[in-house]
C-alpha cells in the first residue's frame, strides 16, 4: 500500500472518481481518495486495507467494490453514505489517496505516477503531518472522557474504531 498526499482541486467529482477507477484498472490497483481531515495516520489506512481484504477473502464484505470496502473500514461504519463523508469533494481539499495493489500484478508505482499527472492535483504536499483532532473526534465519536481515560494517542483510538467494525458486524 502506498499513500499519495496532496492538495486537490476537483471540478467534477464523478469525472475524478472515474479517472481514479481507470488508473486502478490499468495498474491493477485499488485507488481511494480521502479528505485528509478524516485520516488519523498512515497506520489508520493500513489497518482498513488489512481488514477489508480479510473480509473479502472470507466472503464477509458488505461492498462489492474493494475501494468501498476499504472506505467502510477506514470510516468504522457499515453505512456507505456516512463513510463517504471521508471522501474528497468538489473544490479544493487536502487529500490522502490510497493506492493498494490487487494481487501480484498490481503496479503501485505506475498508479502513483499516473495520479501525479492528474489535472486535479494542485500540489503534492504532506497532509498527514498535522491532524485535525476536533474533526477526528467528532467523526469517530471519541469523547473527551474517553481521551481522558487513556494515554493512547488519538490515532490508536481511531484504529480501535476501525477494528471494532469487525466485531460489530
MDTraj code that builds the backbone (N, CA, C; nanometers):
import mdtraj as md
import numpy as np

residues = "UNK UNK UNK UNK UNK UNK UNK UNK UNK UNK UNK UNK UNK UNK UNK UNK UNK UNK UNK UNK UNK UNK UNK UNK UNK UNK UNK UNK UNK UNK UNK UNK UNK UNK UNK UNK UNK UNK UNK UNK UNK UNK UNK UNK UNK UNK UNK UNK UNK UNK UNK UNK UNK UNK UNK UNK UNK UNK UNK UNK UNK UNK UNK UNK UNK UNK UNK UNK UNK UNK UNK UNK UNK UNK UNK UNK UNK UNK UNK UNK UNK UNK UNK UNK UNK UNK UNK UNK UNK UNK UNK UNK UNK UNK UNK UNK UNK UNK UNK UNK UNK UNK UNK UNK UNK UNK UNK UNK UNK UNK UNK UNK UNK UNK UNK UNK UNK UNK UNK UNK UNK UNK UNK UNK UNK UNK UNK UNK UNK UNK UNK UNK UNK UNK UNK UNK UNK UNK UNK UNK UNK UNK UNK UNK UNK UNK UNK UNK UNK UNK UNK UNK UNK UNK UNK UNK UNK UNK UNK UNK UNK UNK UNK UNK UNK UNK UNK UNK UNK".split()
xyz = np.array([
    [0.0832, -0.1173, 0.0000],
    [0.0000, 0.0000, 0.0000],
    [0.0881, 0.1243, 0.0000],
    [0.0500, 0.2209, -0.0802],
    [0.1178, 0.3498, -0.0874],
    [0.0151, 0.4604, -0.0614],
    [0.0628, 0.5728, -0.0119],
    [-0.0249, 0.6891, 0.0017],
    [0.0342, 0.8042, -0.0786],
    [-0.0545, 0.8794, -0.1394],
    [-0.0196, 0.9961, -0.2197],
    [-0.0825, 1.1147, -0.1484],
    [-0.0002, 1.1936, -0.0822],
    [-0.0501, 1.3090, -0.0081],
    [-0.0444, 1.4314, -0.0995],
    [-0.1554, 1.5059, -0.1034],
    [-0.1616, 1.6163, -0.1986],
    [-0.2730, 1.7147, -0.1642],
    [-0.2758, 1.8207, -0.2398],
    [-0.3886, 1.9131, -0.2382],
    [-0.4569, 1.8978, -0.3737],
    [-0.5864, 1.8716, -0.3686],
    [-0.6650, 1.8511, -0.4902],
    [-0.7581, 1.9694, -0.5137],
    [-0.7846, 1.9956, -0.6398],
    [-0.8894, 2.0894, -0.6791],
    [-0.9768, 2.0136, -0.7788],
    [-1.0895, 1.9647, -0.7305],
    [-1.1773, 1.8792, -0.8106],
    [-1.2946, 1.9623, -0.8619],
    [-1.3078, 1.9692, -0.9950],
    [-1.4190, 2.0415, -1.0561],
    [-1.5424, 1.9536, -1.0701],
    [-1.5205, 1.8292, -1.1084],
    [-1.6299, 1.7346, -1.1322],
    [-1.5953, 1.6056, -1.0582],
    [-1.6609, 1.5821, -0.9457],
    [-1.6279, 1.4675, -0.8615],
    [-1.6482, 1.3353, -0.9347],
    [-1.7579, 1.3215, -1.0084],
    [-1.7827, 1.1963, -1.0804],
    [-1.6719, 1.1674, -1.1822],
    [-1.6287, 1.2706, -1.2529],
    [-1.5216, 1.2521, -1.3515],
    [-1.3901, 1.2161, -1.2816],
    [-1.3630, 1.2798, -1.1682],
    [-1.2406, 1.2498, -1.0941],
    [-1.2416, 1.1060, -1.0445],
    [-1.3525, 1.0616, -0.9883],
    [-1.3634, 0.9234, -0.9406],
    [-1.3477, 0.8255, -1.0574],
    [-1.4043, 0.8603, -1.1715],
    [-1.3903, 0.7750, -1.2905],
    [-1.2435, 0.7672, -1.3337],
    [-1.1705, 0.8795, -1.3271],
    [-1.0275, 0.8798, -1.3601],
    [-0.9500, 0.7868, -1.2672],
    [-0.9805, 0.7949, -1.1373],
    [-0.9130, 0.7071, -1.0412],
    [-0.9421, 0.5608, -1.0736],
    [-1.0660, 0.5321, -1.1099],
    [-1.1038, 0.3956, -1.1468],
    [-1.0289, 0.3463, -1.2696],
    [-1.0142, 0.4344, -1.3684],
    [-0.9412, 0.3974, -1.4901],
    [-0.7942, 0.3697, -1.4597],
    [-0.7339, 0.4537, -1.3763],
    [-0.5942, 0.4310, -1.3377],
    [-0.5831, 0.2981, -1.2635],
    [-0.6752, 0.2743, -1.1716],
    [-0.6753, 0.1485, -1.0975],
    [-0.6882, 0.0284, -1.1886],
    [-0.7771, 0.0371, -1.2876],
    [-0.7953, -0.0731, -1.3824],
    [-0.6677, -0.0988, -1.4629],
    [-0.6036, 0.0091, -1.5082],
    [-0.4808, -0.0040, -1.5891],
    [-0.3649, -0.0615, -1.5087],
    [-0.3595, -0.0311, -1.3804],
    [-0.2439, -0.0690, -1.2983],
    [-0.2736, -0.1827, -1.2018],
    [-0.3942, -0.2362, -1.2087],
    [-0.4375, -0.3445, -1.1209],
    [-0.4197, -0.3056, -0.9739],
    [-0.4715, -0.1869, -0.9419],
    [-0.4658, -0.1352, -0.8055],
    [-0.6035, -0.0837, -0.7645],
    [-0.6224, -0.0722, -0.6354],
    [-0.7392, -0.0048, -0.5801],
    [-0.6933, 0.1342, -0.5409],
    [-0.7679, 0.2347, -0.5842],
    [-0.7338, 0.3728, -0.5520],
    [-0.8547, 0.4353, -0.4836],
    [-0.8312, 0.4896, -0.3652],
    [-0.9387, 0.5527, -0.2872],
    [-0.8869, 0.6851, -0.2331],
    [-0.9592, 0.7929, -0.2595],
    [-0.9186, 0.9259, -0.2138],
    [-0.9942, 0.9635, -0.0871],
    [-0.9208, 1.0182, 0.0095],
    [-0.9771, 1.0592, 0.1378],
    [-0.9474, 1.2063, 0.1638],
    [-1.0420, 1.2742, 0.2257],
    [-1.0180, 1.4067, 0.2802],
    [-0.9220, 1.3857, 0.3974],
    [-0.8079, 1.4514, 0.3961],
    [-0.7039, 1.4276, 0.4963],
    [-0.7505, 1.4570, 0.6386],
    [-0.8516, 1.5400, 0.6547],
    [-0.9003, 1.5714, 0.7899],
    [-0.9542, 1.4483, 0.8618],
    [-0.9938, 1.3462, 0.7880],
    [-1.0558, 1.2272, 0.8455],
    [-0.9594, 1.1095, 0.8591],
    [-0.8329, 1.1300, 0.8280],
    [-0.7339, 1.0227, 0.8345],
    [-0.6384, 1.0528, 0.9500],
    [-0.6347, 0.9615, 1.0457],
    [-0.5521, 0.9824, 1.1649],
    [-0.4028, 0.9707, 1.1332],
    [-0.3683, 0.8718, 1.0528],
    [-0.2287, 0.8479, 1.0177],
    [-0.2243, 0.7363, 0.9135],
    [-0.1069, 0.7068, 0.8655],
    [-0.0900, 0.6020, 0.7643],
    [-0.1383, 0.4667, 0.8164],
    [-0.1092, 0.4390, 0.9437],
    [-0.1490, 0.3103, 1.0022],
    [-0.3012, 0.2942, 1.0023],
    [-0.3737, 0.4036, 1.0118],
    [-0.5198, 0.4013, 1.0038],
    [-0.5620, 0.3371, 0.8708],
    [-0.5022, 0.3828, 0.7621],
    [-0.5378, 0.3293, 0.6299],
    [-0.4849, 0.1875, 0.6101],
    [-0.3661, 0.1593, 0.6609],
    [-0.3120, 0.0233, 0.6508],
    [-0.4050, -0.0768, 0.7179],
    [-0.4550, -0.0412, 0.8345],
    [-0.5460, -0.1302, 0.9086],
    [-0.6765, -0.1488, 0.8325],
    [-0.7270, -0.0419, 0.7730],
    [-0.8507, -0.0517, 0.6952],
    [-0.8326, -0.1457, 0.5760],
    [-0.7193, -0.1368, 0.5078],
    [-0.6927, -0.2254, 0.3933],
    [-0.6839, -0.3698, 0.4408],
    [-0.6121, -0.3906, 0.5486],
    [-0.5953, -0.5259, 0.6031],
    [-0.7305, -0.5888, 0.6377],
    [-0.8142, -0.5158, 0.7070],
    [-0.9442, -0.5705, 0.7489],
    [-1.0403, -0.5865, 0.6314],
    [-1.0365, -0.4935, 0.5370],
    [-1.1215, -0.5059, 0.4185],
    [-1.0821, -0.6280, 0.3364],
    [-0.9517, -0.6469, 0.3173],
    [-0.9058, -0.7638, 0.2407],
    [-0.9441, -0.8936, 0.3112],
    [-0.9334, -0.8950, 0.4419],
    [-0.9712, -1.0151, 0.5170],
    [-1.1209, -1.0427, 0.5022],
    [-1.2030, -0.9385, 0.5091],
    [-1.3478, -0.9571, 0.4926],
    [-1.3795, -1.0104, 0.3533],
    [-1.3111, -0.9583, 0.2521],
    [-1.3334, -1.0045, 0.1148],
    [-1.2924, -1.1502, 0.1004],
    [-1.1765, -1.1867, 0.1549],
    [-1.1295, -1.3260, 0.1478],
    [-1.2272, -1.4217, 0.2142],
    [-1.2895, -1.3784, 0.3219],
    [-1.3840, -1.4625, 0.3955],
    [-1.5260, -1.4565, 0.3387],
    [-1.5479, -1.3716, 0.2396],
    [-1.6821, -1.3548, 0.1849],
    [-1.7753, -1.2794, 0.2777],
    [-1.7191, -1.1997, 0.3675],
    [-1.7978, -1.1243, 0.4653],
    [-1.8077, -0.9761, 0.4314],
    [-1.7618, -0.9381, 0.3135],
    [-1.7634, -0.7985, 0.2750],
    [-1.9059, -0.7478, 0.2536],
    [-1.9245, -0.6198, 0.2814],
    [-2.0533, -0.5537, 0.2619],
    [-2.0613, -0.4978, 0.1207],
    [-1.9532, -0.4365, 0.0756],
    [-1.9495, -0.3738, -0.0566],
    [-1.8950, -0.4713, -0.1607],
    [-1.9380, -0.4536, -0.2830],
    [-1.8859, -0.5357, -0.3916],
    [-1.7504, -0.4857, -0.4398],
    [-1.7251, -0.3563, -0.4188],
    [-1.6030, -0.2921, -0.4648],
    [-1.5009, -0.2859, -0.3512],
    [-1.3775, -0.3280, -0.3778],
    [-1.2735, -0.3272, -0.2733],
    [-1.2499, -0.1868, -0.2190],
    [-1.2483, -0.0868, -0.3045],
    [-1.2266, 0.0505, -0.2595],
    [-1.3332, 0.0968, -0.1632],
    [-1.4569, 0.0604, -0.1892],
    [-1.5663, 0.0976, -0.0996],
    [-1.5545, 0.0203, 0.0314],
    [-1.5168, -0.1059, 0.0249],
    [-1.4978, -0.1846, 0.1474],
    [-1.3866, -0.1228, 0.2335],
    [-1.2787, -0.0794, 0.1702],
    [-1.1715, -0.0121, 0.2436],
    [-1.2242, 0.1164, 0.3061],
    [-1.3023, 0.1911, 0.2320],
    [-1.3618, 0.3147, 0.2836],
    [-1.4490, 0.2876, 0.4056],
    [-1.5283, 0.1820, 0.4013],
    [-1.6143, 0.1467, 0.5146],
    [-1.5315, 0.1182, 0.6395],
    [-1.4243, 0.0417, 0.6219],
    [-1.3386, 0.0123, 0.7364],
    [-1.2676, 0.1379, 0.7853],
    [-1.2169, 0.2184, 0.6934],
    [-1.1484, 0.3411, 0.7337],
    [-1.2415, 0.4318, 0.8139],
    [-1.3688, 0.4327, 0.7775],
    [-1.4677, 0.5161, 0.8463],
    [-1.5206, 0.4501, 0.9733],
    [-1.4979, 0.3196, 0.9867],
    [-1.5504, 0.2486, 1.1034],
    [-1.7014, 0.2397, 1.1013],
    [-1.7584, 0.2316, 0.9798],
    [-1.9037, 0.2304, 0.9650],
    [-1.9461, 0.1320, 0.8570],
    [-2.0661, 0.0832, 0.8681],
    [-2.1233, -0.0057, 0.7680],
    [-2.2130, 0.0693, 0.6703],
    [-2.2470, 0.1938, 0.6998],
    [-2.3336, 0.2720, 0.6116],
    [-2.2466, 0.3461, 0.5098],
    [-2.2631, 0.3120, 0.3835],
    [-2.1811, 0.3708, 0.2784],
    [-2.1987, 0.5224, 0.2749],
    [-2.3222, 0.5712, 0.2881],
    [-2.3456, 0.7158, 0.2837],
    [-2.2649, 0.7888, 0.3899],
    [-2.2614, 0.7355, 0.5094],
    [-2.1865, 0.8002, 0.6181],
    [-2.0363, 0.7880, 0.5947],
    [-1.9909, 0.6749, 0.5431],
    [-1.8488, 0.6562, 0.5157],
    [-1.8004, 0.7517, 0.4063],
    [-1.8873, 0.7838, 0.3121],
    [-1.8494, 0.8725, 0.2021],
    [-1.8110, 1.0124, 0.2499],
    [-1.8486, 1.0475, 0.3722],
    [-1.8084, 1.1767, 0.4280],
    [-1.6566, 1.1888, 0.4332],
    [-1.5873, 1.0767, 0.4389],
    [-1.4409, 1.0761, 0.4431],
    [-1.3788, 1.1059, 0.3073],
    [-1.4564, 1.0961, 0.2038],
    [-1.4035, 1.1137, 0.0697],
    [-1.3802, 1.2592, 0.0345],
    [-1.3155, 1.2799, -0.0777],
    [-1.2926, 1.4156, -0.1257],
    [-1.4218, 1.4691, -0.1879],
    [-1.4304, 1.6005, -0.1963],
    [-1.5471, 1.6660, -0.2543],
    [-1.5009, 1.7595, -0.3653],
    [-1.5961, 1.8183, -0.4331],
    [-1.5612, 1.9185, -0.5332],
    [-1.5050, 2.0402, -0.4619],
    [-1.4118, 2.1062, -0.5277],
    [-1.3419, 2.2182, -0.4675],
    [-1.2033, 2.1751, -0.4253],
    [-1.1388, 2.2594, -0.3459],
    [-1.0021, 2.2301, -0.3022],
    [-1.0039, 2.1542, -0.1707],
    [-0.9242, 2.0483, -0.1644],
    [-0.9200, 1.9599, -0.0481],
    [-0.7772, 1.9125, -0.0248],
    [-0.7352, 1.9119, 0.1015],
    [-0.6121, 1.8432, 0.1398],
    [-0.6490, 1.6950, 0.1420],
    [-0.5754, 1.6134, 0.0687],
    [-0.6177, 1.4750, 0.0483],
    [-0.5055, 1.3747, 0.0737],
    [-0.5497, 1.2523, 0.0979],
    [-0.4627, 1.1356, 0.1036],
    [-0.5254, 1.0356, 0.0077],
    [-0.4507, 0.9959, -0.0935],
    [-0.5014, 0.8991, -0.1900],
    [-0.4286, 0.7675, -0.1660],
    [-0.5054, 0.6655, -0.1325],
    [-0.4520, 0.5328, -0.1049],
    [-0.4410, 0.4562, -0.2359],
    [-0.3286, 0.3896, -0.2547],
    [-0.3067, 0.3041, -0.3715],
    [-0.2635, 0.1678, -0.3193],
    [-0.3438, 0.0664, -0.3449],
    [-0.3146, -0.0683, -0.2957],
    [-0.3237, -0.1685, -0.4104],
    [-0.2161, -0.2425, -0.4305],
    [-0.2119, -0.3428, -0.5376],
    [-0.3199, -0.4474, -0.5155],
    [-0.3728, -0.4956, -0.6258],
    [-0.4699, -0.6058, -0.6223],
    [-0.3967, -0.7298, -0.6712],
    [-0.3330, -0.7987, -0.5809],
    [-0.2596, -0.9195, -0.6178],
    [-0.1189, -0.8881, -0.6650],
    [-0.0547, -0.9892, -0.7193],
    [0.0860, -0.9807, -0.7592],
    [0.1098, -0.8851, -0.8759],
    [0.0108, -0.8669, -0.9622],
    [0.0327, -0.7862, -1.0827],
    [0.0092, -0.6369, -1.0596],
    [-0.0331, -0.5995, -0.9403],
    [-0.0603, -0.4581, -0.9125],
    [0.0658, -0.3742, -0.9221],
    [0.0556, -0.2614, -0.9905],
    [0.1702, -0.1740, -1.0147],
    [0.1477, -0.0405, -0.9442],
    [0.1776, -0.0371, -0.8143],
    [0.1576, 0.0847, -0.7350],
    [0.2412, 0.2017, -0.7868],
    [0.3694, 0.1823, -0.8228],
    [0.4466, 0.2965, -0.8747],
    [0.3841, 0.3591, -0.9999],
    [0.3334, 0.2776, -1.0904],
    [0.2696, 0.3312, -1.2112],
    [0.1423, 0.4068, -1.1758],
    [0.0675, 0.3563, -1.0792],
    [-0.0546, 0.4251, -1.0356],
    [-0.0199, 0.5600, -0.9741],
    [0.0837, 0.5636, -0.8901],
    [0.1260, 0.6905, -0.8286],
    [0.1709, 0.7912, -0.9338],
    [0.2426, 0.7442, -1.0327],
    [0.2873, 0.8320, -1.1412],
    [0.1680, 0.8882, -1.2178],
    [0.0702, 0.8042, -1.2472],
    [-0.0491, 0.8499, -1.3180],
    [-0.1290, 0.9487, -1.2329],
    [-0.1342, 0.9245, -1.1022],
    [-0.2037, 1.0177, -1.0129],
    [-0.1391, 1.1552, -1.0164],
    [-0.0077, 1.1584, -1.0132],
    [0.0652, 1.2851, -1.0103],
    [0.0382, 1.3690, -1.1347],
    [0.0006, 1.3033, -1.2449],
    [-0.0249, 1.3733, -1.3710],
    [-0.1684, 1.4245, -1.3849],
    [-0.2537, 1.3978, -1.2883],
    [-0.3932, 1.4421, -1.2964],
    [-0.4020, 1.5934, -1.2835],
    [-0.4913, 1.6535, -1.3612],
    [-0.5138, 1.7978, -1.3544],
    [-0.5628, 1.8403, -1.2168],
    [-0.6331, 1.7527, -1.1477],
    [-0.6905, 1.7863, -1.0169],
    [-0.5837, 1.7997, -0.9082],
    [-0.4639, 1.7467, -0.9329],
    [-0.3576, 1.7552, -0.8328],
    [-0.2927, 1.8931, -0.8429],
    [-0.3219, 1.9773, -0.7434],
    [-0.2670, 2.1125, -0.7395],
    [-0.1216, 2.1081, -0.6935],
    [-0.0970, 2.0293, -0.5892],
    [0.0387, 2.0181, -0.5355],
    [0.0512, 1.8879, -0.4589],
    [0.1679, 1.8318, -0.4666],
    [0.1979, 1.7152, -0.3827],
    [0.2599, 1.7712, -0.2559],
    [0.1946, 1.7490, -0.1429],
    [0.2405, 1.8064, -0.0165],
    [0.1986, 1.7169, 0.0986],
    [0.2717, 1.7228, 0.2103],
    [0.2350, 1.6412, 0.3265],
    [0.0972, 1.6820, 0.3794],
    [0.0135, 1.5832, 0.4029],
    [-0.1199, 1.6114, 0.4576],
    [-0.1472, 1.5318, 0.5844],
    [-0.0601, 1.4380, 0.6174],
    [-0.0804, 1.3562, 0.7368],
    [0.0016, 1.4056, 0.8564],
    [0.0822, 1.5083, 0.8343],
    [0.1667, 1.5581, 0.9427],
    [0.0867, 1.6304, 1.0501],
    [-0.0141, 1.7037, 1.0099],
    [-0.0969, 1.7752, 1.1076],
    [-0.2354, 1.7112, 1.1098],
    [-0.2808, 1.6800, 1.2295],
    [-0.4076, 1.6097, 1.2472],
    [-0.5129, 1.7078, 1.2980],
    [-0.6308, 1.7010, 1.2391],
    [-0.7434, 1.7819, 1.2846],
    [-0.8155, 1.7017, 1.3930],
    [-0.7687, 1.7176, 1.5172],
    [-0.8201, 1.6360, 1.6279],
    [-0.9696, 1.6544, 1.6489],
    [-1.0184, 1.7759, 1.6371],
    [-1.1610, 1.8015, 1.6590],
    [-1.2463, 1.7257, 1.5569],
    [-1.2081, 1.7327, 1.4316],
    [-1.2823, 1.6621, 1.3264],
    [-1.2773, 1.5118, 1.3478],
    [-1.1587, 1.4576, 1.3787],
    [-1.1459, 1.3137, 1.4019],
    [-1.2316, 1.2686, 1.5198],
    [-1.2258, 1.3430, 1.6295],
    [-1.3045, 1.3050, 1.7476],
    [-1.4538, 1.3088, 1.7178],
    [-1.4962, 1.4100, 1.6448],
    [-1.6381, 1.4207, 1.6112],
    [-1.6810, 1.3071, 1.5182],
    [-1.6052, 1.2850, 1.4120],
    [-1.6424, 1.1834, 1.3136],
    [-1.6419, 1.0429, 1.3732],
    [-1.5394, 1.0128, 1.4534],
    [-1.5276, 0.8783, 1.5101],
    [-1.5923, 0.8661, 1.6478],
    [-1.6624, 0.9721, 1.6890],
    [-1.7369, 0.9743, 1.8152],
    [-1.6473, 0.9368, 1.9340],
    [-1.5327, 1.0005, 1.9401],
    [-1.4384, 0.9827, 2.0504],
    [-1.4617, 1.0985, 2.1473],
    [-1.5027, 1.0654, 2.2667],
    [-1.5393, 1.1680, 2.3642],
    [-1.4190, 1.2180, 2.4438],
    [-1.4370, 1.3327, 2.5071],
    [-1.3337, 1.3863, 2.5955],
    [-1.3078, 1.2895, 2.7103],
    [-1.4139, 1.2293, 2.7616],
    [-1.3994, 1.1336, 2.8727],
    [-1.3155, 1.0131, 2.8289],
    [-1.3371, 0.9658, 2.7079],
    [-1.2596, 0.8530, 2.6570],
    [-1.1129, 0.8915, 2.6433],
    [-1.0860, 1.0096, 2.5914],
    [-0.9472, 1.0541, 2.5764],
    [-0.8802, 1.0724, 2.7117],
    [-0.9567, 1.1203, 2.8101],
    [-0.9013, 1.1430, 2.9438],
    [-0.8712, 1.0110, 3.0154],
    [-0.9422, 0.9050, 2.9782],
    [-0.9281, 0.7756, 3.0453],
    [-0.8086, 0.6942, 2.9956],
    [-0.7394, 0.7441, 2.8936],
    [-0.6277, 0.6688, 2.8375],
    [-0.5135, 0.7613, 2.8003],
    [-0.3959, 0.7056, 2.7932],
    [-0.2831, 0.7834, 2.7432],
    [-0.2517, 0.7462, 2.5979],
    [-0.3400, 0.6681, 2.5370],
    [-0.3229, 0.6279, 2.3972],
    [-0.3377, 0.7506, 2.3068],
    [-0.2568, 0.7583, 2.2029],
    [-0.2714, 0.8698, 2.1094],
    [-0.4024, 0.8586, 2.0302],
    [-0.4446, 0.9704, 1.9747],
    [-0.5700, 0.9737, 1.9001],
    [-0.5705, 0.8724, 1.7855],
    [-0.4586, 0.8564, 1.7172],
    [-0.4513, 0.7599, 1.6078],
    [-0.4857, 0.6189, 1.6530],
    [-0.4427, 0.5815, 1.7720],
    [-0.4740, 0.4483, 1.8259],
    [-0.6229, 0.4350, 1.8532],
    [-0.6854, 0.5415, 1.9016],
    [-0.8299, 0.5363, 1.9272],
    [-0.9088, 0.5248, 1.7962],
    [-0.8618, 0.5929, 1.6938],
    [-0.9273, 0.5817, 1.5624],
    [-0.9105, 0.4400, 1.5081],
    [-0.7907, 0.3855, 1.5186],
    [-0.7682, 0.2479, 1.4709],
    [-0.8522, 0.1482, 1.5495],
    [-0.8783, 0.1785, 1.6752],
    [-0.9668, 0.0934, 1.7548],
    [-1.1076, 0.0934, 1.6955],
    [-1.1547, 0.2101, 1.6514],
    [-1.2874, 0.2190, 1.5879],
    [-1.2919, 0.1367, 1.4604],
    [-1.1819, 0.1407, 1.3853],
    [-1.1723, 0.0628, 1.2609],
    [-1.1814, -0.0861, 1.2932],
    [-1.1087, -0.1290, 1.3943],
    [-1.1082, -0.2701, 1.4341],
    [-1.2428, -0.3123, 1.4916],
    [-1.3097, -0.2226, 1.5623],
    [-1.4396, -0.2569, 1.6227],
    [-1.5468, -0.2853, 1.5181],
    [-1.5296, -0.2301, 1.3989],
    [-1.6268, -0.2563, 1.2928],
    [-1.6336, -0.4057, 1.2654],
    [-1.5203, -0.4734, 1.2748],
    [-1.5136, -0.6180, 1.2539],
    [-1.5978, -0.6908, 1.3588],
    [-1.5924, -0.6446, 1.4814],
    [-1.6647, -0.7064, 1.5929],
    [-1.8144, -0.6794, 1.5827],
    [-1.8494, -0.5587, 1.5368],
    [-1.9888, -0.5148, 1.5361],
    [-2.0696, -0.5674, 1.4197],
    [-2.0057, -0.6392, 1.3260],
    [-2.0775, -0.6896, 1.2085],
    [-2.1899, -0.7719, 1.2515],
])
top = md.Topology()
chain = top.add_chain()
for i, resn in enumerate(residues, 1):
    res = top.add_residue(resn, chain, resSeq=i)
    for name in ("N", "CA", "C"):
        top.add_atom(name, md.element.get_by_symbol(name[0]), res)
traj = md.Trajectory(xyz[None], top)
